[in-house]
């Protein structure tokens, strides 16, 4: 093993790391690059064009990563001592990471909170004199055929309940979209199939429209790559829409879009966020006095989303 990269997280985390992974590939063109990440991300990792194989690591709660000492280890997981120590435990010849004195790692740049996720990791790589372009976010097209083409994807789930727009509003949205000619499907993880089913049932959609739990990461990427539109919260599938230049309407709540929003094709992506609600109940404020979803997300109305959809459809129909 030549290069071991730790980013044992989810779809959005992998998609936002594409510029850095490609920067490492350009710097080490002949060496094997291994990504320590959940095994289910392997189909998507291949679509970056920068990863040779995935070493199954699901989170950083594992006691150690059992590999021969790599020549280079890169911590793209976080800034805390746990991820630093886990990666240092592989005994690499050299390690790239943010500075973490608590882990005995004073090297590297300082972590900045108010920074876009893509820019953060490109900045870290640049500190070590390895170039990475923040705009290098496009993913390779999957070889697999999509389960559907030209569909409008409604994705109601998110790992954090604070980032889930109310399912009743997703259902109302899906109902209106269906009546206006959209072929709506509802996606999600296997654990979110109940949520997707609830949205589809309330919207009067057929069972075949519920694709939650029916696609792996590569098949989901193929679905997004061939979709008409994606509507979702601040979650992984939003970054697939960026990676495939698929129009999207993104609903933000506890996290500012300046940290996780799309960086490319501003005319293809509409971000909805009630910043004034974030100021009074932001992620850095005590989470008291409200229940999920986050107030900044809960303030988004169905009419706002439909208006954003209308703008995207008008743009797609306009002569280019």
ZIHUUR-V778198 format. One record per backbone hydrogen bond with DSSP energy under -0.5 kcal/mol. NH is the residue of the N-H (numbers start at 1). CO is the residue of the C=O. If there is no record, write none. Layout:
BEGIN
nh=NH co=CO
nh=NH co=CO
END
This chain:
BEGIN
nh=2 co=32
nh=3 co=32
nh=4 co=72
nh=5 co=3
nh=5 co=34
nh=6 co=74
nh=7 co=5
nh=7 co=36
nh=9 co=7
nh=14 co=10
nh=15 co=11
nh=16 co=12
nh=17 co=13
nh=17 co=14
nh=18 co=15
nh=21 co=17
nh=22 co=18
nh=23 co=19
nh=24 co=20
nh=25 co=21
nh=26 co=22
nh=27 co=23
nh=28 co=24
nh=29 co=26
nh=31 co=28
nh=34 co=3
nh=34 co=32
nh=35 co=53
nh=36 co=5
nh=36 co=34
nh=37 co=35
nh=37 co=55
nh=41 co=38
nh=42 co=39
nh=44 co=41
nh=45 co=41
nh=46 co=42
nh=47 co=43
nh=47 co=44
nh=48 co=45
nh=49 co=46
nh=50 co=45
nh=51 co=45
nh=52 co=33
nh=53 co=33
nh=55 co=35
nh=56 co=54
nh=57 co=37
nh=59 co=57
nh=66 co=64
nh=67 co=65
nh=71 co=1
nh=71 co=2
nh=72 co=2
nh=73 co=94
nh=74 co=4
nh=75 co=96
nh=76 co=6
nh=76 co=74
nh=84 co=80
nh=85 co=81
nh=86 co=82
nh=87 co=83
nh=88 co=84
nh=89 co=85
nh=90 co=87
nh=91 co=88
nh=93 co=70
nh=94 co=71
nh=96 co=73
nh=99 co=109
nh=100 co=105
nh=103 co=100
nh=104 co=101
nh=105 co=100
nh=115 co=113
nh=117 co=259
nh=120 co=116
nh=121 co=117
nh=122 co=118
nh=123 co=119
nh=124 co=120
nh=125 co=121
nh=126 co=122
nh=127 co=123
nh=128 co=124
nh=128 co=125
nh=129 co=126
nh=130 co=125
nh=134 co=132
nh=136 co=133
nh=137 co=135
nh=139 co=243
nh=140 co=47
nh=150 co=226
nh=152 co=183
nh=153 co=151
nh=153 co=229
nh=154 co=152
nh=154 co=185
nh=155 co=153
nh=155 co=231
nh=156 co=154
nh=161 co=159
nh=163 co=160
nh=164 co=161
nh=165 co=163
nh=169 co=166
nh=170 co=166
nh=171 co=167
nh=172 co=168
nh=173 co=169
nh=174 co=170
nh=175 co=171
nh=176 co=172
nh=177 co=173
nh=178 co=174
nh=179 co=175
nh=180 co=176
nh=180 co=177
nh=181 co=178
nh=182 co=177
nh=184 co=182
nh=185 co=152
nh=186 co=209
nh=187 co=154
nh=187 co=185
nh=192 co=189
nh=193 co=190
nh=196 co=192
nh=197 co=193
nh=198 co=194
nh=199 co=195
nh=200 co=196
nh=201 co=197
nh=202 co=198
nh=203 co=199
nh=204 co=200
nh=204 co=201
nh=205 co=200
nh=209 co=206
nh=210 co=207
nh=211 co=186
nh=211 co=209
nh=212 co=186
nh=213 co=188
nh=214 co=211
nh=217 co=40
nh=220 co=216
nh=221 co=217
nh=222 co=218
nh=223 co=219
nh=224 co=220
nh=225 co=221
nh=226 co=222
nh=227 co=224
nh=228 co=151
nh=229 co=151
nh=230 co=247
nh=231 co=153
nh=232 co=249
nh=233 co=155
nh=234 co=251
nh=235 co=233
nh=238 co=235
nh=239 co=235
nh=239 co=236
nh=240 co=236
nh=241 co=237
nh=242 co=238
nh=243 co=239
nh=244 co=240
nh=245 co=242
nh=246 co=241
nh=248 co=268
nh=249 co=230
nh=250 co=270
nh=251 co=232
nh=252 co=250
nh=252 co=272
nh=259 co=256
nh=260 co=256
nh=261 co=257
nh=268 co=265
nh=269 co=265
nh=270 co=248
nh=271 co=269
nh=272 co=250
nh=272 co=270
nh=274 co=296
nh=275 co=273
nh=277 co=274
nh=278 co=274
nh=279 co=275
nh=280 co=276
nh=281 co=277
nh=282 co=278
nh=283 co=254
nh=285 co=282
nh=288 co=286
nh=294 co=162
nh=297 co=294
nh=298 co=294
nh=299 co=295
nh=300 co=297
nh=305 co=301
nh=306 co=302
nh=307 co=303
nh=308 co=304
nh=309 co=305
nh=310 co=306
nh=311 co=307
nh=312 co=308
nh=313 co=309
nh=314 co=310
nh=315 co=311
nh=316 co=312
nh=317 co=313
nh=318 co=314
END
